[in-house]
């Protein structure tokens, strides 16, 4: 995996993890896990803990990056996720 593909994979993992952990649109998913397993369940910990979830997201993204990182099939969505994550991070500083 070359460095640009690594950076795209990193950005994709960061964005997907943040989406599941904190974004309002994923709130119903987190609520479903809480109803299903209770607030102290390991599944709830998984979806609410960025350290915990990022391992599993990376376990899915990294093999895709190794296998398909050179293709537009990987690069376009990974770029979109990375740009989204970077804008969200920058917006905290720019819009305050």
N, C-alpha and C positions, 0 to 999 in steps of 0.2 A: 504494500500500500504506500503510495507516495504521500508527501506532506499535505498537499491541497485536499486530497481525498480524506486524509485523517482529520483535517480541520472541518470538513463538511460533516463527517461522521460525528465529531465532537459536538458541533452545533445542532445536529439532528437529535442527538441523545439529550442535550440540554433542553431543547425546546419541547420534546415529547414528555420528558420528565416534569418540566414545569407545568405543562398543560394538565397532566394528570394530577399533580400535587396541589396546584394553586389556582388554576384558571376557573372562572365562574362557569364556563360552559361544561366543565367536567364535574361540577358540583353534584349533579344527580348521580353520576357514577360513584363518587365517593360516598354519597348518602346511601346508595344501594348496598355497597360493601358494609357500611355500618349497620344497616338493618339486617343484612344477611348473617353477619358474623358477630355482631356486638361491637361496642366501641373499643374493646381491648383485644380484639382478634388480631392475628398475625396478618390477615389480608388487609385490615384497616391500616395497620402499621406500614404495610407495603405501599399502599397508595398515598399515604400521608407523609412518608419519610423520603426525601429526595435521595439520600444516600442509599437507601434500601432499593428503591425503584430503579435508580439509574444503572445499577448492576444488571438488572434484567433487561432494561431497554438497550443497554450496550451489548448485551449478549445476543440480541436480535440484530442490531445495526452493524456491528463490527464484521460479522461474517458476510453480510450484504456488501459492505464496503470493500472487503477483500475480493469478493467474487465479481461484483458489478460496479466498482468504483470508477472504472474507466468509461462507463456507459452513461448516456443521457438519462436512462431509466433510473439510475441512482442519483446522478448529479442534479437534476432539476428539482426533485422534491427535497433533497438534502440541502440544496442552496436556499430554497424557499423557507425551510425550517430554520436554517442558520440565520438568514436575514431577519426573519421574524423575531428570533431570540435576541439578536444584537440590537434591533430597533427597540424592543421592549426594555432591554437593559439601559440603552441610551436615553430613552424617554423619561426615565426617572430623574435624570440630571438636566435634560434640556427643557422639559415642560414644568419644572418647579419654580 
